[in-house]
Amino acid sequence: MSRPSRGTISAAAAALARRYGRPRRARRRPLLDVLVETVLSQNTNDRNSHRAYLALRRRFPRWDLVMDAPVRAVAAPIASGGLANIKAVRIKALLSEFARRFGRPTLEPLRRLPAEDAYRYLLSLAGVGPKTAACTLLFGQGTPIFPVDTHIARISQRLGWARPGETPAAFQERFRRLVPDRLVLSLHLNLIAHGRAVCHPGRPACPACPIQRHCTWHHSKERS
């Protein structure tokens, strides 16, 4: 199954919600804060990236200070997130782009744009991929655009929702149009929770899986 129905998605979302709960609506946050924190999360885990973000904000309480600081000064507090020099260069370039476009390093003008226009603008930026763009809007202002991370990409391959060999970016673009708006936040967070607790990369705990009946990978193992 490479194109799951909305009914299948809703049924899986309901089963995951019964197991992991229904997350509260994401609180509104400055879009730039969410973007930078998401950039810092690339190629590392949430604990390391959040620690790096907090350290960056302690060192630079305003984004214009980050923009004007030397790369090495920005890289130092974010070292815990890995790839510090690359991320420092990327963040400084983004802040400079926003200052050029909006007069100061901010993303708040995006709130006035239609959701798809804001999403496409973020995608046009160097170093901002589909997951980062979607997370910025979902967790910054509650825009229901579904982000696909590594856990979700893996689970979606096993469920048969993603096509064989389909990249996470390509899958996100296709899948986000199928997820009902009301389910975007809970399905995103609960799939991540499921990937951490049950649907592991190496040896998934299939007997404990609440969405086993939707899983083509599990059923193919049973038949083999």
Summary of the structure (lengths in Angstrom):
residues: 224
radius of gyration: 18.6
end to end distance: 18.5
largest distance: 60.9
contacts: 693
relative contact order: 0.15
helix: 67%
strand: 0%
